[in-house]
Amino acid sequence: MNTRITVVNKKNFNIYESLADQFVNLHFYGLFNINSFNRKYLKLRYKYLFIKDDSCAIFVFRDSIAIGLVYGGPDGYNNESNKLILKNHWIKLLSFRLLSMIWLKKTIRLLLKFRFYRNKEVKQSSLNKEYRLTGIVANSNYRSQGIGTILVGEFIKYAKLMNYERIIVKTPKDNLRAIKFYESLNFNIGKDLKNEVELYLKL
């Protein structure tokens, strides 16, 4: 089977905008529940991922099927993109959530969080030359085939190309498998957060 890598960034997003559905579908392999709200939100997340020049989404394809995905950008970009999503689309997102009342509380919490988000946090963190790995997922039918290692390897190449000093990633403390995976790729344990651990890799 033919395997290929596709790197999407701000410069070529217009060419690869059609990959939004692949981006969405990959998230349903364990990261997100399948529902109308998540499908709508993830399409917006893909679009607003590229608000920063250095942000990227890297796909692994087998033939024409996306079987893996990793994405990220300058530290702080994710909060800024979520803020813009809520600013420009909160009415639509709220209407989707209202269709399922169990999501209402989460929506209000998101609105409050990003309503008081301070832009200076993005500016300060970007000076550290830290590149954040925000999400990584593989099609469950192709796991244990080294897809994750390929994805992180390509992500490291891209971060180096953009002249970043280190990569950072957060994962739940109880996700020992993920922690061991990153450590096997020479990541070191950094900040000990409340329910998460932050790992870093110097470039």
RARAQUI-V611565 format. One record per backbone hydrogen bond with DSSP energy under -0.5 kcal/mol. NH is the residue of the N-H (numbers start at 0). CO is the residue of the C=O. E is the energy in kcal/mol with one decimal. If there is no record, write none. Layout:
BEGIN
nh co e
NH CO E
NH CO E
END
This chain:
BEGIN
nh co e
3 60 -2.0
5 58 -2.3
7 5 -0.6
7 56 -3.1
9 52 -0.6
9 54 -0.5
12 8 -0.8
14 11 -1.2
15 11 -1.6
16 12 -0.8
18 15 -2.0
19 16 -1.5
20 17 -0.7
22 18 -2.5
23 19 -2.5
24 20 -2.8
25 21 -2.1
26 22 -1.0
26 23 -0.8
27 23 -0.6
27 24 -1.2
28 25 -1.6
29 27 -1.0
30 26 -1.0
31 26 -2.1
34 32 -0.7
38 34 -2.0
39 35 -2.2
40 36 -3.2
41 37 -2.7
42 38 -1.5
43 39 -1.7
44 40 -2.5
45 41 -2.1
46 42 -1.8
47 43 -2.9
48 44 -0.8
49 46 -0.9
50 47 -1.2
51 48 -0.6
54 51 -1.0
55 71 -2.5
56 7 -2.1
57 69 -3.4
58 5 -2.9
58 56 -0.5
59 67 -2.2
60 3 -3.0
60 58 -0.5
61 64 -2.6
62 1 -3.1
62 60 -0.6
64 61 -2.1
66 59 -2.8
66 64 -0.6
67 59 -1.2
68 136 -2.5
69 57 -1.9
70 134 -2.3
71 55 -2.0
72 131 -1.7
74 129 -2.4
76 73 -2.7
79 75 -1.6
80 76 -2.7
81 77 -2.3
82 78 -2.0
83 79 -1.9
84 80 -2.3
85 81 -2.4
86 82 -2.3
87 83 -2.5
88 84 -2.1
89 85 -1.3
92 88 -2.5
93 89 -2.7
94 90 -2.1
95 91 -1.9
96 92 -2.2
97 93 -2.5
98 94 -0.9
99 96 -1.6
102 96 -0.5
102 99 -2.4
103 100 -1.5
106 102 -2.1
107 103 -2.3
108 104 -2.0
109 105 -2.4
110 106 -2.6
111 107 -2.4
112 108 -2.3
113 109 -2.4
114 110 -1.5
115 111 -1.3
116 113 -0.5
118 116 -0.5
120 117 -1.5
121 117 -0.5
121 118 -1.1
122 118 -1.5
123 119 -2.5
124 120 -2.1
125 121 -2.0
126 122 -0.7
126 123 -0.8
127 124 -1.5
128 125 -1.2
129 124 -0.6
130 165 -2.7
131 72 -3.0
131 129 -0.6
132 167 -2.8
133 70 -1.8
133 131 -0.8
134 70 -1.8
136 68 -2.5
138 66 -3.3
141 138 -2.5
142 139 -0.7
144 141 -0.7
149 145 -2.0
150 146 -2.6
151 147 -2.6
152 148 -2.2
153 149 -2.2
154 150 -2.3
155 151 -2.6
156 152 -2.0
157 153 -2.1
158 154 -2.4
159 155 -2.3
160 156 -2.3
161 157 -1.8
162 159 -1.8
163 158 -2.3
164 128 -1.9
165 128 -1.3
166 200 -2.4
167 130 -2.2
168 198 -2.2
170 196 -1.9
172 194 -2.1
174 171 -1.7
175 173 -1.6
178 174 -2.0
179 175 -2.6
180 176 -2.0
181 177 -2.5
182 178 -2.4
183 179 -2.0
184 180 -0.6
184 181 -1.0
185 182 -1.8
186 181 -2.3
187 199 -3.2
189 197 -3.6
192 190 -0.8
192 195 -1.6
196 170 -2.6
197 190 -2.7
198 168 -3.1
199 187 -2.6
200 166 -2.3
202 164 -2.9
END
